[in-house]
Amino acid sequence: MKAIKAVNLGVLFLIELGALVAASYWGFTRDVAAPLAWLLGLGSPAVLIVLWALFGSQKASYKTRGAVRVGFELLWFGAGVVALFAAGAVGWAVALAAVCALSKTLAVVWRQ
């Protein structure tokens, strides 16, 4: 069981990265001028990184707990899912949502 819990911690990290990649992918795939696409492609994950540093990380300046934490994570990971939908990658969006739901549910059950 210890190994499965360790794998889930790795999956949790990978879905965090997945949300950042999804936001970047959305920005770079917009049909806009190149400088704006670069701004969106680099800026959208930067915003998510700042939000995670402030509210989501283990060393966050403003720790969130309970229902506030659940709401924050729904919005944060949901942003990655919505970004993939908006970029037209519906299959990837569904996959990210499913993996997030399963992994986060296991994390709650296992108190990770």
N, CA and C atoms as a LAMMPS dump frame, in Angstrom:
ITEM: TIMESTEP
0
ITEM: NUMBER OF ATOMS
336
ITEM: BOX BOUNDS ff ff ff
-5.0000000000000000e+02 5.0000000000000000e+02
-5.0000000000000000e+02 5.0000000000000000e+02
-5.0000000000000000e+02 5.0000000000000000e+02
ITEM: ATOMS id mol type element x y z
1 1 1 N 0.823 -1.199 0
2 1 2 C 0 0 0
3 1 3 C 0.867 1.264 0
4 2 1 N 2.023 1.153 0.661
5 2 2 C 2.926 2.299 0.715
6 2 3 C 3.373 2.74 -0.679
7 3 1 N 3.635 1.757 -1.534
8 3 2 C 4.088 2.062 -2.894
9 3 3 C 2.985 2.737 -3.701
10 4 1 N 1.749 2.288 -3.529
11 4 2 C 0.629 2.882 -4.262
12 4 3 C 0.427 4.334 -3.831
13 5 1 N 0.57 4.582 -2.539
14 5 2 C 0.443 5.961 -2.049
15 5 3 C 1.557 6.842 -2.612
16 6 1 N 2.75 6.281 -2.704
17 6 2 C 3.876 7.037 -3.272
18 6 3 C 3.629 7.344 -4.745
19 7 1 N 3.075 6.376 -5.465
20 7 2 C 2.748 6.601 -6.876
21 7 3 C 1.723 7.724 -6.99
22 8 1 N 0.727 7.738 -6.106
23 8 2 C -0.284 8.792 -6.168
24 8 3 C 0.33 10.166 -5.92
25 9 1 N 1.315 10.246 -5.022
26 9 2 C 1.989 11.535 -4.818
27 9 3 C 2.672 11.986 -6.112
28 10 1 N 3.264 11.048 -6.826
29 10 2 C 3.871 11.377 -8.117
30 10 3 C 2.835 11.834 -9.131
31 11 1 N 1.69 11.168 -9.142
32 11 2 C 0.607 11.553 -10.05
33 11 3 C 0.102 12.949 -9.701
34 12 1 N -0.017 13.239 -8.411
35 12 2 C -0.45 14.583 -7.999
36 12 3 C 0.491 15.652 -8.55
37 13 1 N 1.787 15.379 -8.48
38 13 2 C 2.76 16.328 -9.029
39 13 3 C 2.609 16.453 -10.539
40 14 1 N 2.411 15.322 -11.211
41 14 2 C 2.276 15.357 -12.666
42 14 3 C 1.02 16.095 -13.121
43 15 1 N -0.079 15.992 -12.36
44 15 2 C -1.27 16.728 -12.783
45 15 3 C -1.11 18.227 -12.526
46 16 1 N -0.295 18.58 -11.536
47 16 2 C 0.03 20.002 -11.361
48 16 3 C 0.766 20.507 -12.595
49 17 1 N 1.75 19.752 -13.037
50 17 2 C 2.481 20.126 -14.25
51 17 3 C 1.555 20.108 -15.467
52 18 1 N 0.65 19.151 -15.513
53 18 2 C -0.298 19.057 -16.621
54 18 3 C -1.176 20.29 -16.73
55 19 1 N -1.619 20.812 -15.606
56 19 2 C -2.438 22.026 -15.629
57 19 3 C -1.631 23.209 -16.169
58 20 1 N -0.362 23.286 -15.797
59 20 2 C 0.49 24.369 -16.296
60 20 3 C 0.73 24.232 -17.801
61 21 1 N 0.996 23.018 -18.245
62 21 2 C 1.211 22.778 -19.678
63 21 3 C -0.064 23.093 -20.456
64 22 1 N -1.209 22.717 -19.9
65 22 2 C -2.492 22.98 -20.573
66 22 3 C -2.712 24.476 -20.746
67 23 1 N -2.425 25.254 -19.704
68 23 2 C -2.593 26.704 -19.792
69 23 3 C -1.649 27.285 -20.847
70 24 1 N -0.425 26.798 -20.873
71 24 2 C 0.535 27.268 -21.865
72 24 3 C 0.106 26.876 -23.276
73 25 1 N -0.342 25.656 -23.44
74 25 2 C -0.814 25.177 -24.748
75 25 3 C -1.957 26.045 -25.255
76 26 1 N -2.896 26.352 -24.36
77 26 2 C -4.007 27.225 -24.74
78 26 3 C -3.48 28.568 -25.259
79 27 1 N -2.555 29.165 -24.536
80 27 2 C -2.033 30.47 -24.933
81 27 3 C -1.329 30.457 -26.274
82 28 1 N -0.522 29.441 -26.491
83 28 2 C 0.235 29.365 -27.743
84 28 3 C -0.628 28.986 -28.939
85 29 1 N -1.802 28.419 -28.712
86 29 2 C -2.652 28.016 -29.831
87 29 3 C -3.718 29.049 -30.182
88 30 1 N -3.705 30.18 -29.53
89 30 2 C -4.677 31.237 -29.871
90 30 3 C -4.341 31.791 -31.248
91 31 1 N -5.363 32.164 -31.977
92 31 2 C -5.188 32.729 -33.315
93 31 3 C -5.04 34.244 -33.189
94 32 1 N -3.891 34.649 -32.668
95 32 2 C -3.596 36.066 -32.452
96 32 3 C -2.183 36.341 -32.968
97 33 1 N -1.801 37.582 -32.934
98 33 2 C -0.445 37.95 -33.351
99 33 3 C 0.578 37.221 -32.47
100 34 1 N 1.718 36.921 -33.047
101 34 2 C 2.751 36.141 -32.36
102 34 3 C 3.138 36.702 -30.988
103 35 1 N 3.364 38.018 -30.849
104 35 2 C 3.732 38.521 -29.523
105 35 3 C 2.648 38.259 -28.463
106 36 1 N 1.392 38.382 -28.865
107 36 2 C 0.303 38.125 -27.925
108 36 3 C 0.21 36.637 -27.594
109 37 1 N 0.442 35.789 -28.588
110 37 2 C 0.439 34.345 -28.346
111 37 3 C 1.547 33.972 -27.353
112 38 1 N 2.706 34.582 -27.498
113 38 2 C 3.8 34.332 -26.562
114 38 3 C 3.434 34.832 -25.165
115 39 1 N 2.817 35.988 -25.105
116 39 2 C 2.399 36.529 -23.81
117 39 3 C 1.392 35.602 -23.138
118 40 1 N 0.404 35.131 -23.896
119 40 2 C -0.589 34.215 -23.34
120 40 3 C 0.028 32.86 -23.002
121 41 1 N 0.896 32.372 -23.862
122 41 2 C 1.518 31.068 -23.66
123 41 3 C 2.439 31.007 -22.463
124 42 1 N 3.087 32.104 -22.176
125 42 2 C 3.98 32.154 -21.014
126 42 3 C 3.303 32.773 -19.79
127 43 1 N 2.379 33.689 -20.035
128 43 2 C 1.729 34.397 -18.932
129 43 3 C 0.686 33.581 -18.198
130 44 1 N -0.084 32.778 -18.932
131 44 2 C -1.141 32.022 -18.257
132 44 3 C -0.585 30.994 -17.261
133 45 1 N 0.457 30.23 -17.594
134 45 2 C 1.004 29.345 -16.562
135 45 3 C 1.701 30.129 -15.446
136 46 1 N 2.254 31.296 -15.775
137 46 2 C 2.89 32.116 -14.737
138 46 3 C 1.87 32.554 -13.688
139 47 1 N 0.677 32.907 -14.146
140 47 2 C -0.392 33.283 -13.204
141 47 3 C -0.745 32.096 -12.319
142 48 1 N -0.864 30.913 -12.922
143 48 2 C -1.176 29.722 -12.139
144 48 3 C -0.067 29.399 -11.137
145 49 1 N 1.18 29.594 -11.532
146 49 2 C 2.305 29.34 -10.63
147 49 3 C 2.241 30.277 -9.426
148 50 1 N 1.968 31.544 -9.674
149 50 2 C 1.876 32.512 -8.577
150 50 3 C 0.731 32.142 -7.632
151 51 1 N -0.412 31.778 -8.195
152 51 2 C -1.544 31.373 -7.365
153 51 3 C -1.212 30.139 -6.535
154 52 1 N -0.532 29.171 -7.141
155 52 2 C -0.153 27.964 -6.409
156 52 3 C 0.834 28.299 -5.296
157 53 1 N 1.781 29.175 -5.584
158 53 2 C 2.753 29.568 -4.559
159 53 3 C 2.079 30.284 -3.396
160 54 1 N 1.087 31.089 -3.692
161 54 2 C 0.405 31.842 -2.632
162 54 3 C -0.578 31 -1.83
163 55 1 N -1.292 30.081 -2.499
164 55 2 C -2.403 29.395 -1.834
165 55 3 C -2.328 27.868 -1.832
166 56 1 N -1.557 27.254 -2.732
167 56 2 C -1.641 25.809 -2.882
168 56 3 C -0.459 25 -2.405
169 57 1 N 0.725 25.571 -2.378
170 57 2 C 1.91 24.786 -2.056
171 57 3 C 2.01 24.513 -0.558
172 58 1 N 2.92 23.598 -0.218
173 58 2 C 3.139 23.276 1.194
174 58 3 C 3.667 24.477 1.977
175 59 1 N 4.4 25.36 1.304
176 59 2 C 4.969 26.543 1.954
177 59 3 C 4.242 27.814 1.527
178 60 1 N 2.951 27.689 1.254
179 60 2 C 2.162 28.827 0.77
180 60 3 C 2.106 29.938 1.809
181 61 1 N 2.111 31.163 1.315
182 61 2 C 1.979 32.324 2.203
183 61 3 C 0.614 32.363 2.882
184 62 1 N -0.405 31.952 2.165
185 62 2 C -1.783 31.956 2.666
186 62 3 C -2.33 30.54 2.543
187 63 1 N -2.108 29.727 3.559
188 63 2 C -2.542 28.329 3.514
189 63 3 C -4.059 28.238 3.442
190 64 1 N -4.53 27.343 2.614
191 64 2 C -5.965 27.097 2.502
192 64 3 C -6.256 25.724 3.096
193 65 1 N -7.412 25.612 3.754
194 65 2 C -7.802 24.357 4.386
195 65 3 C -9.283 24.106 4.149
196 66 1 N -9.664 22.855 4.269
197 66 2 C -11.07 22.49 4.209
198 66 3 C -11.73 22.837 2.889
199 67 1 N -12.917 23.41 3.001
200 67 2 C -13.72 23.731 1.813
201 67 3 C -13.038 24.78 0.939
202 68 1 N -12.314 25.702 1.545
203 68 2 C -11.608 26.723 0.765
204 68 3 C -10.527 26.062 -0.09
205 69 1 N -9.841 25.076 0.489
206 69 2 C -8.8 24.356 -0.251
207 69 3 C -9.412 23.59 -1.428
208 70 1 N -10.518 22.924 -1.174
209 70 2 C -11.201 22.176 -2.232
210 70 3 C -11.619 23.126 -3.354
211 71 1 N -12.193 24.27 -2.99
212 71 2 C -12.595 25.257 -3.987
213 71 3 C -11.415 25.784 -4.78
214 72 1 N -10.323 26.083 -4.081
215 72 2 C -9.125 26.569 -4.772
216 72 3 C -8.622 25.539 -5.777
217 73 1 N -8.516 24.28 -5.343
218 73 2 C -8.001 23.243 -6.238
219 73 3 C -8.957 22.974 -7.393
220 74 1 N -10.254 23.053 -7.148
221 74 2 C -11.213 22.898 -8.257
222 74 3 C -11.004 23.979 -9.302
223 75 1 N -10.821 25.205 -8.852
224 75 2 C -10.587 26.304 -9.794
225 75 3 C -9.235 26.171 -10.483
226 76 1 N -8.21 25.818 -9.711
227 76 2 C -6.853 25.761 -10.259
228 76 3 C -6.728 24.642 -11.292
229 77 1 N -7.102 23.423 -10.908
230 77 2 C -7.023 22.306 -11.853
231 77 3 C -8.08 22.437 -12.94
232 78 1 N -9.222 23.001 -12.585
233 78 2 C -10.267 23.256 -13.573
234 78 3 C -9.798 24.201 -14.654
235 79 1 N -8.926 25.135 -14.301
236 79 2 C -8.376 26.057 -15.299
237 79 3 C -7.594 25.287 -16.361
238 80 1 N -6.864 24.27 -15.945
239 80 2 C -6.138 23.439 -16.908
240 80 3 C -7.073 22.668 -17.816
241 81 1 N -8.131 22.118 -17.232
242 81 2 C -9.116 21.365 -18.021
243 81 3 C -9.821 22.292 -19.007
244 82 1 N -10.248 23.449 -18.536
245 82 2 C -10.941 24.416 -19.404
246 82 3 C -10.004 24.909 -20.507
247 83 1 N -8.733 25.105 -20.176
248 83 2 C -7.769 25.547 -21.187
249 83 3 C -7.655 24.524 -22.312
250 84 1 N -7.625 23.246 -21.953
251 84 2 C -7.55 22.213 -22.992
252 84 3 C -8.821 22.19 -23.833
253 85 1 N -9.978 22.31 -23.189
254 85 2 C -11.236 22.38 -23.956
255 85 3 C -11.208 23.569 -24.909
256 86 1 N -10.791 24.728 -24.408
257 86 2 C -10.774 25.944 -25.226
258 86 3 C -9.787 25.831 -26.384
259 87 1 N -8.73 25.052 -26.2
260 87 2 C -7.739 24.867 -27.263
261 87 3 C -8.167 23.783 -28.252
262 88 1 N -9.297 23.129 -27.975
263 88 2 C -9.794 22.114 -28.88
264 88 3 C -9.298 20.711 -28.587
265 89 1 N -8.593 20.529 -27.487
266 89 2 C -8.072 19.21 -27.114
267 89 3 C -9.034 18.552 -26.127
268 90 1 N -10.212 18.213 -26.615
269 90 2 C -11.285 17.709 -25.751
270 90 3 C -10.899 16.389 -25.086
271 91 1 N -10.307 15.487 -25.827
272 91 2 C -9.894 14.2 -25.258
273 91 3 C -8.912 14.371 -24.122
274 92 1 N -7.926 15.249 -24.322
275 92 2 C -6.95 15.518 -23.268
276 92 3 C -7.602 16.189 -22.066
277 93 1 N -8.575 17.055 -22.328
278 93 2 C -9.275 17.723 -21.227
279 93 3 C -10.031 16.71 -20.373
280 94 1 N -10.717 15.794 -21.029
281 94 2 C -11.455 14.753 -20.304
282 94 3 C -10.484 13.874 -19.52
283 95 1 N -9.372 13.52 -20.13
284 95 2 C -8.372 12.685 -19.456
285 95 3 C -7.8 13.398 -18.231
286 96 1 N -7.458 14.669 -18.386
287 96 2 C -6.914 15.427 -17.248
288 96 3 C -7.947 15.527 -16.134
289 97 1 N -9.182 15.789 -16.486
290 97 2 C -10.236 15.878 -15.471
291 97 3 C -10.408 14.551 -14.74
292 98 1 N -10.387 13.457 -15.466
293 98 2 C -10.567 12.134 -14.855
294 98 3 C -9.403 11.79 -13.925
295 99 1 N -8.181 12.03 -14.376
296 99 2 C -7.012 11.726 -13.547
297 99 3 C -6.996 12.626 -12.316
298 100 1 N -7.332 13.894 -12.49
299 100 2 C -7.407 14.812 -11.341
300 100 3 C -8.431 14.325 -10.316
301 101 1 N -9.608 13.972 -10.792
302 101 2 C -10.669 13.536 -9.884
303 101 3 C -10.254 12.28 -9.119
304 102 1 N -9.7 11.311 -9.811
305 102 2 C -9.296 10.066 -9.162
306 102 3 C -8.15 10.288 -8.184
307 103 1 N -7.114 10.97 -8.624
308 103 2 C -5.939 11.165 -7.788
309 103 3 C -6.245 12.037 -6.569
310 104 1 N -7.014 13.096 -6.764
311 104 2 C -7.359 13.975 -5.638
312 104 3 C -8.284 13.249 -4.651
313 105 1 N -9.177 12.399 -5.159
314 105 2 C -10.039 11.622 -4.269
315 105 3 C -9.201 10.67 -3.42
316 106 1 N -8.263 9.978 -4.047
317 106 2 C -7.378 9.091 -3.298
318 106 3 C -6.544 9.856 -2.289
319 107 1 N -6.09 11.05 -2.658
320 107 2 C -5.295 11.87 -1.747
321 107 3 C -6.1 12.246 -0.501
322 108 1 N -7.377 12.536 -0.677
323 108 2 C -8.234 12.88 0.464
324 108 3 C -8.448 11.645 1.343
325 109 1 N -8.753 10.529 0.717
326 109 2 C -9.003 9.292 1.464
327 109 3 C -7.748 8.88 2.238
328 110 1 N -6.575 9.012 1.609
329 110 2 C -5.319 8.617 2.223
330 110 3 C -4.652 9.738 3.025
331 111 1 N -5.299 10.883 3.102
332 111 2 C -4.791 12.057 3.843
333 111 3 C -3.377 12.447 3.387
334 112 1 N -3.236 12.585 2.075
335 112 2 C -1.94 12.973 1.511
336 112 3 C -1.856 14.464 1.361
